[in-house]
Amino acid sequence: MAVGATEAIDLSRAMVLAPTGAADWLVVAPVVIPLLVGAVLLMFRHETKPQAGVALAGLAATLVGNMLLLARILDEGPVVMTMGRWLPPFGISFTADILGASLSLVATLVALVCAFYSTTDIGTIGRRYGFYPFLMLMMAGVSGSFLTGDIFNLYVWFEVFLISSFGLLVLGSEHRQLDGTTKYAILNLIGTTFFLTATALLYGVFGTLNMADIARKADSVREAAPLTTLAMFFLLAFGMKAAAFPVNFWLPASYHTPRIVTAALFGGVLTKVGVYALLRTLVMLFPPERAILSGVIAWVAAGTMVIGIMGALSQTDLRRVLGFVVISSVGIMLAGLALGSAEGLAGSIFYAFHSMIVMAALYLLAGVMNGIGGSYSLRTLSGLYSAHPMIAAFALLLMLSAAGLPPASGLWPKVMLVRASLDVGQPWLALAVLATGFLTTLALGRVFILAIWRERADAAPMAAASTTPLLGYLALAALALPMLFMGVYPQPVIELAERAAAGILDASAYIDTVFPEGARP
């Protein structure tokens, strides 16, 4: 029946009527800033000289926005902003909690350091063909994935950073880059197909794609709906995105092909988005289904850990070694998902912070080593200590951290995961974590002995030995500082990870932020 002209319409039931406060714009700042900066860089892509400076300024502003957002969430709880002023679930929501905001912050820090390093790694041609616009758009997609409160828009932001990553991979148009990009694109599109299929099934079951709405309705449809099947679809789709065994074959086929700064960005950031999506969907949306699948996830985690690091032991190209180390680190994060306990999830989240920084730093270290020694091959790379002793200090710190040895950041999340495994009666998973640490020590120790400590056979001076890689050292130092902080004084990060884990185990605060009492449909 039509509403009469004199009847009042209560818009407050469907729309946000109050003006948006200035502080609420912080929720979208980590996405809007890189999008705007990327668009400006794209319009002026032929002006190559200012590109790096503009990108650095944009990422610095994004980092500040992430810091302010996380500070507000820690003080007030989750923050939501709904597009178009339509109330959820009709409007598309950005919902930032501790987990999403903290991962967005660390990812932006890694991107800022990589952008700084790129001033020496990306030349005029790379700038002209769009390295910096692609970088900014990729970070917009990454931050959007961490901060969105809608499953379909999680898919959209995945596509944004995947398309940008295609451009970064192929930049240079060398044969190996075209080959790597083709494999990366095809296999990721298969994962995207599974993701989209799961999203369609999800909408068919719930009639909504808002995460908070799904979380509060799941119990009412669980008996009649195939939620375990949905959870399996998401596990397969996001497992492929995260490069989990046995659907990890695309990563070692592609991550060694681009410029080293691009590999650092990918190794540090992109696989963690897949792990985050698994935590968000399986822990917050489908906890009983996660429990049903916990055995499968545990074996996937162990396989990813052990087979990944065994792959690293078999490689002679430094970039391929690091690609397999990335895969192994994904398995360690999946161990916490398999356990499902508060400490296990906190260990995985802490390890995600650590892995973002350490993997990016290892790739940048490989770039510095190549700049000094002129090769990525462990067959020919040698004598780096005698040419530049400082590189040995950075290499030793990073390798200890990646292996989970003191004094850097890798020790504490592994301690948390081992303890959580023993607490829930999974000692074999704890053994897999410890064995992976031992094998990582062997794999990266082999790199240290062959490339850095071994003397050059011909005793000839290196061509690049007279040039100090100052920018590379500065970039490594910028990442080494938070690594050392997390290793020497881990308590603040442990508490942050514990609060993030509590936020997805008990989603009531998340749901109440999106659907305040009295405003629920």
C-alpha positions as CSV (number, residue, x, y, z in Angstrom):
1,M,0.0,0.0,0.0
2,A,1.3,3.4,-0.9
3,V,2.3,5.7,1.9
4,G,0.1,8.8,2.2
5,A,1.6,12.2,1.7
6,T,0.9,13.1,5.3
7,E,2.4,10.0,6.8
8,A,5.9,10.4,8.4
9,I,8.5,7.9,7.1
10,D,10.9,6.6,9.8
11,L,14.2,6.8,7.8
12,S,16.1,6.0,11.0
13,R,15.2,2.3,10.5
14,A,17.0,2.1,7.2
15,M,19.5,5.0,7.0
16,V,22.1,6.8,9.0
17,L,20.7,10.2,9.6
18,A,23.5,11.7,11.8
19,P,26.5,13.3,10.0
20,T,29.6,11.2,9.9
21,G,32.1,12.3,12.5
22,A,35.6,13.2,11.4
23,A,37.1,10.4,13.5
24,D,34.9,7.8,11.7
25,W,36.7,8.5,8.4
26,L,39.7,6.8,9.9
27,V,38.0,3.5,9.1
28,V,38.4,4.1,5.3
29,A,41.5,6.2,5.4
30,P,43.9,3.2,4.8
31,V,41.9,2.4,1.6
32,V,41.1,5.9,0.4
33,I,44.6,7.4,0.7
34,P,46.4,4.8,-1.4
35,L,43.5,4.8,-3.9
36,L,43.7,8.6,-4.4
37,V,47.5,8.6,-4.5
38,G,47.5,5.7,-7.0
39,A,45.1,7.6,-9.2
40,V,47.2,10.7,-9.1
41,L,50.4,8.7,-9.9
42,L,48.6,7.0,-12.8
43,M,47.5,10.3,-14.3
44,F,51.1,11.6,-14.1
45,R,52.9,8.3,-14.9
46,H,55.1,9.9,-17.5
47,E,56.5,12.2,-14.8
48,T,58.9,9.6,-13.5
49,K,61.1,11.6,-11.1
50,P,58.5,12.5,-8.4
51,Q,56.7,9.1,-8.5
52,A,58.7,7.6,-5.6
53,G,58.4,10.6,-3.4
54,V,54.7,10.9,-3.9
55,A,54.2,7.1,-3.2
56,L,56.4,7.4,0.0
57,A,54.3,10.3,1.2
58,G,51.1,8.5,0.5
59,L,52.2,5.4,2.3
60,A,53.5,7.4,5.2
61,A,50.0,9.1,5.5
62,T,48.4,5.7,5.2
63,L,50.6,4.4,8.0
64,V,49.6,7.3,10.3
65,G,45.9,6.6,9.5
66,N,46.4,3.0,10.4
67,M,48.1,4.0,13.7
68,L,45.3,6.4,14.6
69,L,42.6,3.8,13.7
70,L,44.2,1.0,15.8
71,A,44.6,3.4,18.7
72,R,40.9,4.3,18.6
73,I,39.9,0.6,18.4
74,L,42.1,-0.3,21.3
75,D,40.4,2.5,23.3
76,E,36.8,2.2,22.1
77,G,36.3,-1.2,20.5
78,P,35.5,-2.0,16.8
79,V,34.6,0.9,14.5
80,V,32.1,0.7,11.7
81,M,31.3,2.9,8.7
82,T,28.5,2.1,6.2
83,M,28.6,3.3,2.7
84,G,25.7,5.3,1.2
85,R,24.2,6.0,4.6
86,W,22.2,2.8,4.4
87,L,22.2,0.8,7.6
88,P,23.7,-2.7,7.5
89,P,23.0,-5.2,6.2
90,F,21.7,-3.2,3.3
91,G,24.6,-0.8,3.1
92,I,28.2,-2.0,2.6
93,S,30.1,-1.8,5.8
94,F,33.7,-1.2,6.7
95,T,34.2,-2.8,10.1
96,A,37.6,-2.4,11.7
97,D,38.5,-4.5,14.7
98,I,41.9,-5.2,16.3
99,L,42.8,-8.1,14.0
100,G,42.1,-6.2,10.8
101,A,43.5,-2.9,11.8
102,S,46.8,-4.3,13.2
103,L,47.4,-6.4,10.1
104,S,46.7,-3.4,7.9
105,L,49.2,-1.4,10.0
106,V,52.0,-3.9,9.7
107,A,51.3,-4.4,6.0
108,T,51.6,-0.7,5.4
109,L,54.8,-0.5,7.3
110,V,56.3,-3.2,5.1
111,A,55.0,-1.5,2.0
112,L,56.6,1.8,3.1
113,V,60.0,0.2,3.6
114,C,59.8,-1.6,0.3
115,A,58.8,1.7,-1.4
116,F,61.9,3.2,0.1
117,Y,64.1,0.4,-1.2
118,S,62.5,0.6,-4.6
119,T,64.1,4.0,-5.2
120,T,67.3,2.0,-6.1
121,D,65.6,-1.2,-7.5
122,I,63.0,0.4,-9.9
123,G,64.5,2.5,-12.8
124,T,62.9,4.9,-15.1
125,I,61.2,2.3,-17.3
126,G,59.7,0.6,-14.3
127,R,58.3,3.9,-13.1
128,R,56.9,4.8,-16.5
129,Y,55.2,1.4,-16.8
130,G,53.4,2.0,-13.5
131,F,55.3,0.4,-10.6
132,Y,54.1,3.0,-8.1
133,P,50.5,3.2,-9.1
134,F,50.3,-0.6,-9.0
135,L,51.9,-0.5,-5.6
136,M,49.4,2.0,-4.2
137,L,46.4,0.2,-5.7
138,M,47.7,-3.1,-4.3
139,M,47.9,-1.7,-0.8
140,A,44.4,-0.3,-1.2
141,G,43.2,-3.8,-2.0
142,V,45.2,-5.3,0.9
143,S,43.8,-2.7,3.5
144,G,40.3,-3.1,2.1
145,S,40.5,-6.9,2.6
146,F,41.6,-6.4,6.2
147,L,38.9,-3.8,7.0
148,T,35.8,-4.7,5.0
149,G,32.8,-6.1,6.9
150,D,31.2,-7.7,3.9
151,I,32.2,-11.1,2.3
152,F,31.5,-10.0,-1.3
153,N,33.6,-6.9,-0.8
154,L,36.3,-9.1,0.6
155,Y,36.2,-10.8,-2.8
156,V,36.3,-7.3,-4.5
157,W,39.3,-6.2,-2.6
158,F,41.0,-9.5,-3.3
159,E,40.5,-8.8,-7.0
160,V,41.9,-5.2,-6.6
161,F,45.2,-6.4,-5.2
162,L,45.4,-9.4,-7.5
163,I,45.0,-7.3,-10.6
164,S,47.6,-4.8,-9.3
165,S,49.9,-7.7,-8.4
166,F,49.7,-9.0,-12.0
167,G,51.0,-5.6,-13.2
168,L,53.8,-5.7,-10.7
169,L,54.8,-9.3,-11.7
170,V,54.9,-8.6,-15.4
171,L,56.7,-5.3,-15.1
172,G,59.8,-5.6,-17.3
173,S,58.2,-8.0,-19.8
174,E,61.1,-10.5,-19.5
175,H,60.4,-14.1,-20.5
176,R,60.6,-15.4,-17.0
177,Q,58.3,-12.6,-15.8
178,L,55.7,-13.4,-18.4
179,D,55.9,-17.1,-17.5
180,G,55.6,-16.5,-13.8
181,T,52.7,-14.1,-14.3
182,T,50.8,-16.5,-16.4
183,K,51.1,-19.3,-13.8
184,Y,50.3,-16.8,-11.0
185,A,47.2,-15.5,-12.8
186,I,45.8,-18.8,-13.9
187,L,46.1,-20.5,-10.5
188,N,44.9,-17.5,-8.5
189,L,41.9,-17.2,-10.8
190,I,41.0,-20.8,-10.0
191,G,41.1,-19.9,-6.3
192,T,39.0,-16.9,-7.1
193,T,36.4,-19.1,-8.7
194,F,36.1,-21.2,-5.6
195,F,35.8,-18.0,-3.5
196,L,33.1,-16.6,-5.7
197,T,31.2,-20.0,-5.7
198,A,31.4,-20.1,-1.9
199,T,30.1,-16.5,-1.7
200,A,27.1,-17.3,-3.9
201,L,26.3,-20.3,-1.8
202,L,26.6,-18.2,1.3
203,Y,24.2,-15.6,0.0
204,G,21.8,-18.3,-0.9
205,V,21.8,-19.6,2.6
206,F,21.8,-16.3,4.6
207,G,20.3,-13.8,2.2
208,T,23.1,-11.4,3.3
209,L,26.9,-11.1,2.9
210,N,27.5,-8.8,5.9
211,M,29.9,-10.6,8.2
212,A,28.2,-9.5,11.4
213,D,24.8,-10.4,10.1
214,I,26.1,-13.9,9.1
215,A,27.7,-14.4,12.5
216,R,24.5,-13.6,14.4
217,K,22.3,-15.7,12.1
218,A,24.5,-18.8,11.8
219,D,23.1,-20.7,14.8
220,S,19.5,-20.3,13.5
221,V,20.3,-21.9,10.1
222,R,22.9,-24.4,11.2
223,E,20.6,-27.4,11.4
224,A,19.1,-26.9,7.9
225,A,22.0,-25.3,5.9
226,P,25.2,-27.0,4.6
227,L,27.5,-24.8,6.6
228,T,30.3,-27.4,6.7
229,T,30.3,-27.5,2.9
230,L,30.5,-23.8,2.9
231,A,33.4,-23.8,5.3
232,M,35.2,-26.4,3.2
233,F,34.8,-24.1,0.1
234,F,36.3,-21.2,2.0
235,L,39.1,-23.4,3.3
236,L,40.0,-24.4,-0.2
237,A,39.7,-20.9,-1.7
238,F,41.6,-19.1,1.0
239,G,44.0,-22.0,1.4
240,M,45.0,-21.5,-2.3
241,K,45.3,-17.7,-1.8
242,A,47.5,-18.3,1.2
243,A,49.7,-21.0,-0.6
244,A,48.8,-23.8,1.8
245,F,49.7,-27.4,0.9
246,P,48.7,-29.0,-1.4
247,V,47.5,-26.0,-3.4
248,N,50.7,-24.0,-3.0
249,F,52.4,-24.9,-6.3
250,W,51.7,-21.5,-7.8
251,L,53.9,-19.6,-5.4
252,P,57.4,-21.1,-6.1
253,A,56.5,-20.9,-9.8
254,S,56.1,-17.1,-9.7
255,Y,57.7,-15.4,-6.7
256,H,61.3,-15.7,-8.0
257,T,60.5,-13.9,-11.3
258,P,59.7,-10.2,-10.5
259,R,62.0,-7.4,-9.3
260,I,63.2,-8.3,-5.8
261,V,61.2,-5.4,-4.2
262,T,58.1,-6.8,-5.7
263,A,58.9,-10.3,-4.4
264,A,59.5,-8.7,-0.9
265,L,56.0,-7.1,-1.0
266,F,54.4,-10.3,-2.1
267,G,56.2,-12.6,0.3
268,G,55.6,-10.2,3.2
269,V,52.0,-9.2,2.6
270,L,49.9,-11.1,0.1
271,T,49.8,-14.6,1.6
272,K,48.8,-13.2,5.0
273,V,45.6,-11.8,3.4
274,G,44.6,-15.4,2.7
275,V,45.4,-16.5,6.3
276,Y,43.4,-13.5,7.6
277,A,40.4,-14.5,5.5
278,L,40.6,-18.0,6.9
279,L,40.7,-16.7,10.5
280,R,37.8,-14.3,9.8
281,T,35.5,-16.8,8.2
282,L,36.2,-20.1,10.0
283,V,36.7,-18.7,13.5
284,M,34.3,-15.8,13.6
285,L,31.5,-17.0,11.2
286,F,31.7,-20.8,11.4
287,P,33.3,-21.9,14.6
288,P,31.5,-25.3,14.9
289,E,32.4,-26.1,11.3
290,R,36.0,-25.1,12.0
291,A,36.0,-27.6,14.9
292,I,34.8,-30.3,12.5
293,L,37.5,-29.5,10.0
294,S,40.2,-29.0,12.6
295,G,41.9,-32.3,11.9
296,V,42.1,-31.6,8.2
297,I,43.4,-28.1,8.9
298,A,46.0,-29.5,11.3
299,W,47.4,-31.9,8.6
300,V,47.3,-29.2,6.0
301,A,49.3,-27.0,8.4
302,A,51.9,-29.6,9.2
303,G,52.2,-30.5,5.5
304,T,52.6,-26.8,4.5
305,M,55.3,-26.3,7.2
306,V,57.4,-29.4,6.6
307,I,57.1,-29.8,2.8
308,G,57.6,-26.0,2.3
309,I,60.9,-26.0,4.3
310,M,62.1,-29.2,2.6
311,G,61.6,-27.4,-0.7
312,A,63.8,-24.6,0.5
313,L,66.6,-27.1,1.4
314,S,66.5,-28.4,-2.2
315,Q,67.0,-25.0,-4.0
316,T,70.1,-23.2,-5.2
317,D,68.5,-19.9,-6.3
318,L,68.1,-17.6,-3.2
319,R,64.7,-16.3,-4.4
320,R,63.4,-19.8,-4.7
321,V,64.7,-20.7,-1.2
322,L,62.7,-17.7,0.2
323,G,59.6,-18.7,-1.7
324,F,59.5,-22.0,0.0
325,V,60.2,-20.4,3.4
326,V,57.1,-18.2,2.8
327,I,55.1,-21.4,2.2
328,S,56.5,-22.9,5.4
329,S,55.5,-19.8,7.4
330,V,52.0,-20.1,6.2
331,G,51.8,-23.6,7.7
332,I,52.8,-22.2,11.1
333,M,50.0,-19.7,11.0
334,L,47.5,-22.4,10.0
335,A,48.5,-24.4,13.1
336,G,46.8,-21.8,15.3
337,L,43.7,-22.0,13.1
338,A,43.6,-25.8,13.5
339,L,44.0,-25.6,17.3
340,G,41.2,-22.9,17.6
341,S,42.1,-22.0,21.2
342,A,42.7,-18.5,22.4
343,E,46.5,-19.0,22.8
344,G,46.8,-20.9,19.5
345,L,45.0,-18.1,17.6
346,A,47.0,-15.4,19.4
347,G,50.2,-17.3,18.4
348,S,49.1,-17.3,14.7
349,I,48.3,-13.6,14.8
350,F,51.6,-12.8,16.4
351,Y,53.4,-15.0,13.9
352,A,51.6,-13.1,11.1
353,F,53.0,-9.8,12.3
354,H,56.4,-11.4,12.5
355,S,56.3,-13.1,9.1
356,M,55.2,-10.0,7.3
357,I,58.3,-8.1,8.5
358,V,60.8,-11.0,8.3
359,M,59.9,-12.3,4.9
360,A,59.9,-8.9,3.3
361,A,63.3,-8.2,5.0
362,L,64.7,-11.6,3.8
363,Y,63.8,-10.7,0.2
364,L,65.4,-7.2,0.5
365,L,68.4,-8.9,2.0
366,A,68.6,-11.1,-1.1
367,G,68.5,-7.9,-3.2
368,V,71.4,-6.4,-1.3
369,M,73.3,-9.7,-1.6
370,N,72.7,-9.7,-5.4
371,G,73.8,-6.1,-5.6
372,I,77.1,-6.9,-3.9
373,G,77.7,-10.4,-5.4
374,G,76.0,-10.0,-8.8
375,S,74.0,-13.3,-8.5
376,Y,71.1,-15.0,-6.7
377,S,72.7,-18.5,-7.2
378,L,74.2,-20.2,-4.2
379,R,76.6,-21.9,-6.6
380,T,78.4,-18.7,-7.5
381,L,77.4,-16.3,-4.6
382,S,80.2,-16.2,-2.1
383,G,82.6,-14.0,-0.1
384,L,80.0,-11.4,0.9
385,Y,81.4,-11.1,4.4
386,S,84.8,-10.1,3.2
387,A,83.3,-7.5,0.8
388,H,80.7,-6.0,3.3
389,P,80.9,-7.3,6.8
390,M,77.7,-5.4,7.8
391,I,75.6,-7.7,5.6
392,A,76.6,-10.7,7.8
393,A,75.0,-9.0,10.9
394,F,71.7,-8.4,9.1
395,A,71.7,-11.9,7.6
396,L,72.4,-13.6,10.9
397,L,69.6,-11.6,12.6
398,L,67.0,-12.3,9.9
399,M,67.9,-16.0,9.7
400,L,67.7,-16.4,13.5
401,S,64.3,-14.7,13.5
402,A,62.9,-16.8,10.6
403,A,64.0,-20.0,12.4
404,G,62.4,-18.9,15.7
405,L,65.6,-18.4,17.6
406,P,66.4,-15.5,20.0
407,P,66.8,-12.5,20.2
408,A,64.4,-11.6,17.3
409,S,60.7,-11.9,16.9
410,G,60.2,-15.5,15.7
411,L,60.7,-17.2,19.1
412,W,57.6,-16.1,21.0
413,P,54.8,-17.0,18.6
414,K,56.3,-20.4,18.2
415,V,56.4,-20.8,22.0
416,M,52.7,-19.9,22.1
417,L,51.8,-22.3,19.4
418,V,53.8,-25.2,20.9
419,R,52.3,-24.6,24.3
420,A,48.8,-24.3,22.8
421,S,49.3,-27.6,20.9
422,L,50.3,-29.4,24.1
423,D,47.4,-27.9,26.0
424,V,44.8,-29.3,23.5
425,G,46.5,-32.7,23.2
426,Q,48.1,-32.3,19.8
427,P,51.8,-33.0,20.6
428,W,52.5,-34.0,17.0
429,L,51.6,-30.5,15.8
430,A,54.0,-29.0,18.4
431,L,56.6,-31.4,17.0
432,A,55.9,-30.2,13.5
433,V,56.4,-26.6,14.6
434,L,59.7,-27.4,16.3
435,A,60.9,-29.6,13.4
436,T,60.2,-26.8,11.0
437,G,62.2,-24.4,13.1
438,F,65.2,-26.8,13.0
439,L,64.9,-27.3,9.2
440,T,64.6,-23.5,8.7
441,T,67.9,-23.1,10.6
442,L,69.5,-25.6,8.3
443,A,68.1,-24.1,5.1
444,L,69.0,-20.5,5.9
445,G,72.2,-21.5,7.7
446,R,73.2,-23.1,4.4
447,V,72.6,-19.8,2.6
448,F,74.7,-18.0,5.2
449,I,77.6,-20.4,4.9
450,L,77.7,-20.6,1.1
451,A,76.9,-17.0,0.2
452,I,78.3,-15.0,3.1
453,W,80.9,-16.9,5.0
454,R,82.5,-19.0,2.1
455,E,85.5,-17.3,0.6
456,R,85.5,-16.6,-3.1
457,A,87.4,-19.3,-5.0
458,D,89.1,-16.9,-7.5
459,A,90.0,-14.3,-4.8
460,A,89.1,-11.6,-7.3
461,P,87.4,-8.4,-6.0
462,M,83.7,-8.1,-6.6
463,A,82.6,-5.6,-9.2
464,A,80.2,-4.0,-6.8
465,A,82.3,-4.3,-3.7
466,S,83.4,-0.7,-3.7
467,T,79.8,0.5,-3.6
468,T,78.1,0.5,-0.2
469,P,74.4,-0.5,-0.5
470,L,73.4,2.2,1.9
471,L,69.7,2.4,1.0
472,G,69.5,-1.4,1.3
473,Y,71.0,-1.3,4.8
474,L,68.6,1.5,5.9
475,A,65.6,-0.5,4.6
476,L,66.8,-3.6,6.5
477,A,67.4,-1.6,9.6
478,A,63.9,-0.2,9.5
479,L,62.5,-3.7,9.5
480,A,65.1,-5.1,12.0
481,L,64.0,-2.6,14.7
482,P,60.5,-3.9,15.1
483,M,61.8,-7.5,14.9
484,L,64.2,-6.9,17.7
485,F,61.5,-5.0,19.7
486,M,59.1,-8.0,19.4
487,G,61.9,-10.4,20.4
488,V,63.3,-8.5,23.4
489,Y,60.0,-7.0,24.7
490,P,57.2,-9.2,23.3
491,Q,54.6,-8.5,26.0
492,P,52.8,-5.6,24.2
493,V,52.5,-7.6,21.0
494,I,51.4,-10.7,22.8
495,E,48.6,-8.7,24.5
496,L,47.6,-7.2,21.2
497,A,47.5,-10.6,19.6
498,E,45.5,-12.0,22.5
499,R,42.9,-9.2,22.2
500,A,42.7,-9.7,18.5
501,A,42.1,-13.5,19.0
502,A,39.5,-12.8,21.7
503,G,37.7,-10.4,19.2
504,I,37.1,-13.2,16.7
505,L,36.4,-15.9,19.2
506,D,33.7,-13.8,20.8
507,A,32.2,-11.7,18.0
508,S,29.6,-10.0,20.2
509,A,31.5,-6.6,20.3
510,Y,31.9,-6.8,16.5
511,I,28.2,-7.6,16.0
512,D,27.0,-4.9,18.5
513,T,29.1,-2.3,16.7
514,V,27.5,-3.1,13.3
515,F,24.0,-3.7,14.8
516,P,23.6,-1.5,17.9
517,E,20.9,-2.5,20.3
518,G,17.6,-0.9,19.2
519,A,18.8,-0.5,15.6
520,R,18.6,-4.1,14.6
521,P,16.3,-5.2,11.8
